[in-house]
Amino acid sequence: SVVPDWGQFRGPKRDGVSSETGLLKEWPKGGPPLLWKTSGIGEGMCAVSVVGNKVFTAGDGQMLALDAATGKILWKTATGDTGNTSATQGGAGPRGTPASDGNVVIELFQHGTIVCVQAATGREVWKHKMTEYGGNTPAWGYSESPLLDGGMVLVSPGGNKGAVVALNKMTGAMVWQATQVKDQPHYTSLISAEIGKVPQYLYFSQSGVFGIAKTGQMLWKGECEGKTAVCSSPVVRDNYVFVSCGYGVGSHGFQIAGAGGQFKAQQIYADPKAQNHHGGAVGIGEHVYGAFDNGMMCIDIKTGKIVWQDRGPGKGSIFAADGMLYCRGENGSIALAEVSPEGYKEHGRFDQPERSKLPAWPNPVVYGGKLYIRDGDNLFCYNVAAK
């Protein structure tokens, strides 16, 4: 069953690419019109999920739902974790984005508490801690966004018992733990993909990128050292897998050969120039687009060749919809650019108002003709529909 609407981090396909059309191809000077702004979200770095007319997000020690049309807070539930982590740059509050199927909303908080609440009321249904599965909180806090797939929700506690677990989304009971996948917890979110006609989950951590079957069995591993912090999710096009880290590591490309139960990952390139700290990248056609440490880049996924590079709004996060890239620089500037291997072509830029002192790390989200921008305690909603 497909997650409805924009019900989880980077969308139903977990790839940051929306199929929505009818969006502005050019922004007016000063940016698109602001529809509403809501305060009281709480401190945190998570973005939003949208199902129907409800927008779900979370703040320090709380989960909440807002009305997409007005920004009115529909419910707010005190739950989860509060406070900062040992490495304080991330601030307090959750880093991962909640996931919802329209019935429940599930969030993983910074100290490893996973919470499920009712989407309609915010009433708590179940909660667990990552320590139950052998995990322990990494320096910058658990930062993963839970992955919803059918009746399951997946998260990565890390550790030696099995770095990835699947839970029953309605009860929280464990369905499986990927015991062959052993790695310390880092900061990426799982993705789902189909490689060699086999649906699988991709987990990227300190020792490399893993392919995991829907049953929890390990299918393959591409070795690459992540060093300080592994944050951005893999990008998959056919049987090519692109991963990238900051802190001097850069990008690695793998070709995954095989089908059925037999897979093998072969590294085809490595490039220290393409360092993606944590803003992620999107795969469109045969290219990867992302805001890397030294600006916007377009990379050929099969060869690792940097096709073009541009400063753009600087290092940050990215979202794609209707042939356009929505680029959010960590300094708070937001740009609209073409999806094109021909070069970086910008079609508007604005500076988010009322900037907090925090880096502008939450990912931009476009759904239903609206652009959602989270900055600390505030959530801004802009009208980016063409009509």
N, C-alpha and C positions, 0 to 999 in steps of 0.2 A: 504494500500500500504506500502510495506517495504522500509525503508530508504536504499538507495543503498550503496554498498561497506562498508567503515567505516565512514559513513556520520554523526555520532554524537558521543558525549562523551560515552565511554565504548561500542560503537558499535550499530548495528541495534536493538539488543535485550536489550541494556542498562545494560549488565551484565559483561562486561570486559572479556568475553570468545569468542575467535575467532574460526571459523570453518576451518581456513586456515591450509593447510598441506604442506609438503615439506620444512620444516624449519630445520635449524641446531639443532642437539641434543647435540652438544658439541661445545663450542667456543674455538678458538685457544688462546694460551697464549697472553695476551694483548687485548683480545676481538675481536669481528668480525670486518671486514674491514670497514673503514669510506668511504662512497660514496661521501658525500658532507657536507659542513657546510655553513650555510647562516647567516649573521649578518644583523641587521637592522629590526628585528622582533618587537623591542620595549619591554619595561618592562612589565611583566605580568606572571601569573602562569598558564595560560591555556595550554592545550595540543593541538593536531591537530586532524582534521577530514580529511579523504581522500575520494574523489569521482573521479573515473577515474584517469586521470593523474594530478589532482589538489589536492594540500594540502592546507587546510584552517586553519588559526590561527588568533590571534589578539594580539595587544600590547596596550600600554597606548594611548588611543585616536585614535586607528587605527585598521582596519581589512585588511587582506591581503591573497593573493593566491600565491602559489609557484608551480613550475613545479616539479613533483615527481621524474623525472629522473635526473634533474640537480640541483635543489634547486634554480633556477632562480626565482626572484620575478616577477610574471606576472602582478599583480596590487596591489596597496596599497591605501586605502581610509581613509582619515581623518574623523573620526566619533566617536560617543560614548562618554565615560567619560574620564577625565584625573585626575591624582593625586592620593594621598593616601587617606586612610580612618582614622577614629578616633583612631582605634587600629592599630598602624603603622607597626606591624610585617609583614603584607602581602605585603608591598611595594606598588608601584603604579601599575596601569594596571589591566586588567580583570583577574578574577580567573577561570571563567567558560569557557568551550570549545565551539566554534561555531558549529552549526548543519547545514547540507546542504542536500538537495535532488537532487543536481546537477543543479537545476534552480536558487534557492536562497540560501543565507547563512545568518543565524540568530545568533546574539550574544547578550548576556546580560552582560553589563558592571558593574563595581564595585559600581557605585552610583545609579544603578537601571535604566539605559537607555537600552532598548532593540532595536536593530537595525537590519533591513533586507536590504541586498544588492543583486544585481544580481551576480550570480556565475561567469558568463562569463566576466563581466566588472568591478565589484565592485561598480557599480552605486547604490546610495541609493534608496530604494523603499519605506520604511516607518520606522518610529521610534515612540516609546512611552516611558513613564516613569512609574515606579512601583507605584509612588504616585497617579497616575490616578486610581489605583485599590485599594487604601487604604493602600499601603505598605509604610514602611520607612526603610532607609538603616541601616542594622545591623552593629555592631561595626567593624567587619573585612571586611565589604563590601559585596554586593551581590556576591555570589560565585557559583551560580547554572549554570549548562549547560542546555540550552533550550532543550526540548524533542520534536522531530518531530514525528507526527503520522498522516498518511493520509494527509488531508488538513489542519491539525491544528498544531500549535506550543504551547507547554505548558510551563509556568513558575510559580514560587511561590512568589508573592509579599509579602505574609504574611499579617497579620492584621485582623480586625474584619468584613470587608466586605465579606471576603472569601479568604482563604490563597492561593488558586490555581486558575489560569485563563487559559482558552484556547482561542487562537486567530487564526483568519484565516491567514495562513502563507503567502498568496499572498497579502493581503490588510491590515493586522494588526487589522482588526475589531474584537471585542470580540464575541466569540461564546458562552461561558458560564463562570460563576464564581462560584466556589464551596462554596456557602454561608454557608453551614453547617459546613465547615471546618474552624475553627477560631484558629489561632496560630500566634505567632510572627515570623517574618522572621528569618530563620537560614541559614545554609550553604550547605544543601544537595541538590542533584539533584533527580528529580522524576525518577521513573522507570515504565515500563509497564510489566504486568505479567498476566497470566491466572490462576485464583484460582476458584475451583468449577465450571469449564467450563465457567466462566464469565471473559472476558477481563477487566482489570482494571488498574488504575494507583496507585502506592504506594507513599505516601508522608510521610516523616519522619521529625518530628520537635520537638520542646521543650517538648510538652506534650505527645508525643507518635507517633505511626505509624498509618496512615489512609489508608483505601482502598476506592478509588473513582471510580465510574462508568464512562464509556465513555461519559455520559451525564452531568457529574459534580456532581451527587448525591453521598452523603457519604454512603458507604456500611457497613463499620465496623471501629472500632478503637481499637488498642492495647495500653493501657496506660503504659507509662514508662517515668520517668522524665529525660530530657536530660541535664539539668543544663547549664553549661557554654557555650558549643558550640556543636551543632549537625551537623556533617559534612559528614559522609559516607553514601552512599545509602544502602537501605535494600538489603538483598540477599534472593531470593525465590527458594525453591525446593518443587515442588508439592504444598501442602497446609501449608508448614512450612515457617515462616518468621523470619530471623535473623537480628537483628540490633545491632549496637555497637557505643559507644562514648568514648572519652577520659575524662580527668579531673576527674578521680575517679568513673565514672559511670559504664563502662564495657558493657557487652553484655546482651541482652534479647532475648528470643526465644518465638515465638507465634505459636499456631496451629489455623488455620482459618477453622471453621466448617461451613457447609452450602452450598447452591447452589441457583440458581435463584436470587431473590432479598434479601434473608434472610441470613445474615452472622453474625458470632460471633467470636471474637478473644479471645483465652484463653492463658494466659502466662504459659509456661511450664518450663522455667528456667530463672535465672538471675545469672551472674557471673562477679564480679568486676575485675577478673584477665584479662579478654579478652577486653582490651581497645583499640579501633581503633580510633586514633585521627582524621585523615582525608584521609588516603591513600586508604581506601576502602578494599573490600574483594571480592573473586569470589566463586561461588558455583559450584562444579563439583561432580556429583554423589550425595552421601548423606553427603558430607563434604564441609566445608567452609575453604578456604585458605586465609590468609591475613598477612600483616606485622603490627603487633600490637605494642603497646608501649614497650613491653618487647621482641620484636623479632617476627620471623615467627611462625605462629601457624596453625595447622590443627584441626578443631573442628567438631564434629558430630552435624549436624544441628537439629537432632531430640531430642537429649539429652543435648546438650550444653557441653558435655565432651570434654576436650582438649586431642586430640589423640596424638599429638606431639608438641614439641616446640623447636626452634633452634634460635640462634642469627641471622644467615643469614647475609644479608647486613645491618641489623638494621631496625629501624622504617622507614616506607616509603609507597610506592604505589605498585600496583600489576596488572599484565595483564596475561592472559592465552591463549596459542595457541599450537596446535599440541602436546598435552600431556606434555607441559612444562610451568613453571611459570617464568615470567619476573619480577624480583623484583628490584625496584629502591629505594635504601636507601636515606634518606634525606641529607646524607653527600656526595652524588654524586657517590656512588659505585653501579654498576648494575650487578645483578647475574642471572644466568639461573639455574633453578632447576626442578626436576621431579614433576609432579602432582602425588602424591602417599600418601595414608594414612599410608604407612609403615614407613615414616620418611622423613626428609629433606635431599635430595641428590643433591648436587650442581654439575653443569656441565660446569662451567666457570664463571669468574667474571672479570670485568675491572672497572677502575676509569675513569669517564667521564673527558676529557681534558678541559682546559680553564674554570674551575669552576668559576661561579660568586660568589658574597658574599651572595647570597640568598640561603635559603634551597632548595634542589632539589625536590620540591613538585609536579611539573607537572607530570601527569601520563605518563608512557611509552605507546607507541602505535606500534603495529606490523600490517602492511598491505602490501600485494604485495611483500612479501619477504624482506621488509625493516623495520627496527626498528627506530622510531622517538623519539628523546630526546630533549625536550625544556629546556633551561636554560637561563632565562632572555632574553637578546637581541639576543641570538644565538639559532639556530635550527640545530641539528646534525642528519644525516641520515646514518644508518649502514646497510650493506648487511648481512641479517641473513638467506638467502635462502640456501638450502642444495646443490643446483647445480649452 
